[in-house]
Amino acid sequence: MEQATEPSTPPISANKMSLIRISAVIRNPFTGKATTAKAPVDTSTILTVVPRRVADELQLPVIGKRRAATAKGTAELDECIGVVEVMGRKAYTHMHISNDIDIALIGATTLETLGLEVDPTTGKLKEATTYLL
């Protein structure tokens, strides 16, 4: 299988955990408004998280609230939908909106929806194997 490649910065070591930053486009699926971000991939985060300022700028549609564990404890965050594009792959995804962070975090569900995974040996994203059962 051919490995998908994405130019990325070297892994950032934080408390023995490796984070990678990737180029991601976040888009409002209804207006087409978009922004490009250099976003860390955080596989311990389920949903992608976007800063409030980005959600407001793109006018991402809020569809409800969801309780989530944060660095400050449990919080109720707005949930929105949007399109995330990474390595030429696009996917509709649910995202949390945070008032406390100033960067987007790409979560595990978004990676799975895009058909991508982190290769821990290279610190880069690669095409994930899809199993149909």
C-alpha atoms as one frame of an Amber mdcrd trajectory, in Angstrom:
protein
   0.000   0.000   0.000   1.322   3.418  -0.915   1.857   5.676   2.074   0.155
   9.068   2.059   2.561  11.864   2.840   2.042  15.271   4.365   4.759  17.809
   4.874   4.844  18.271   8.612   7.093  19.672  11.250   9.070  17.174  13.347
   7.121  15.643  16.234   6.866  17.851  19.316   7.651  15.951  22.484   5.416
  16.828  25.417   5.418  14.664  28.537   6.594  11.614  26.588   3.726  12.061
  24.138   4.457  12.963  20.555   2.335  15.539  18.757   2.512  16.403  15.097
   1.275  19.540  13.387  -0.424  19.343  10.035  -1.940  21.779   7.597  -5.723
  21.572   7.811  -8.522  23.527   6.160 -11.644  24.113   8.255 -14.692  25.112
   6.238 -18.305  26.088   6.826 -20.209  23.587   4.646 -23.029  26.062   3.964
 -21.183  29.314   3.200 -17.876  27.977   1.912 -15.951  30.284   4.292 -12.675
  28.617   5.192  -9.428  29.053   7.061  -6.163  27.153   6.943  -4.534  26.216
  10.214  -1.335  24.515  11.298  -3.069  22.194  13.736  -1.711  19.588  16.125
  -3.123  16.091  15.765  -4.323  14.966  19.189  -5.443  11.334  19.102  -6.499
  11.529  22.751  -9.125  14.089  21.706 -12.240  12.476  20.242 -13.718  15.411
  18.331 -11.797  18.152  16.576 -11.718  21.348  18.636 -11.757  24.850  17.157
 -11.232  28.151  18.956 -14.319  30.330  19.441 -12.806  33.061  17.223 -12.472
  30.596  14.295 -16.010  29.279  14.755 -17.329  32.855  14.823 -15.234  33.941
  11.824 -16.462  30.995   9.743 -20.002  31.202  11.162 -19.950  27.477  11.905
 -23.470  26.260  12.687 -23.903  25.303  16.349 -26.079  22.200  16.624 -26.077
  21.724  20.389 -23.960  21.376  23.490 -21.909  18.434  24.719 -20.103  17.770
  27.970 -16.388  17.256  27.484 -13.325  16.730  29.633 -10.928  19.663  29.320
  -7.678  20.711  30.968  -9.818  22.750  33.374 -12.174  19.859  34.179 -15.539
  18.944  32.705 -17.200  21.679  30.661 -20.223  22.050  28.457 -19.014  23.092
  25.003 -20.892  24.154  21.901 -20.893  21.502  19.199 -20.862  22.468  15.545
 -20.488  20.839  12.179 -17.978  21.706   9.531 -15.733  20.294   6.861 -12.116
  19.435   7.617  -9.643  18.917   4.786  -6.277  17.254   5.325  -3.950  15.904
   2.630  -6.574  16.519  -0.056  -9.225  14.485   1.804 -12.425  16.179   2.964
 -14.941  15.093   5.582 -17.966  16.505   7.349 -17.291  16.296  11.061 -18.648
  17.315  14.441 -16.412  19.725  16.335 -16.279  21.288  19.779 -15.915  25.044
  20.121 -13.548  26.138  22.878 -13.288  29.496  24.582 -10.003  28.420  26.207
  -7.704  27.398  23.341  -6.342  29.506  20.508  -5.456  26.738  18.024  -7.444
  24.002  16.318  -6.839  20.412  17.465  -7.529  17.585  15.026  -9.207  14.733
  16.913  -9.366  10.971  16.435 -12.870  10.874  14.938 -11.887  13.369  12.250
  -8.789  11.327  11.382 -10.852   8.149  11.134 -13.463   9.845   8.961 -10.683
  11.092   6.670  -9.208   7.581   6.489  -5.935   8.683   8.075  -3.888   7.608
  11.073  -0.691   8.672  12.813   2.354   6.552  12.043   4.238   6.588  15.361
   7.477   5.473  13.683   7.638   8.532  11.403   5.554  11.106  13.247   3.479
  11.662  10.098  -0.005  10.869   8.893  -0.592   7.909   6.616  -3.534   6.276
   4.915  -5.387   4.048   7.356  -6.482   0.535   6.562 -10.256   0.395   6.265
 -11.962  -2.795   7.377 -15.436  -3.628   6.114 -17.034  -6.285   8.296
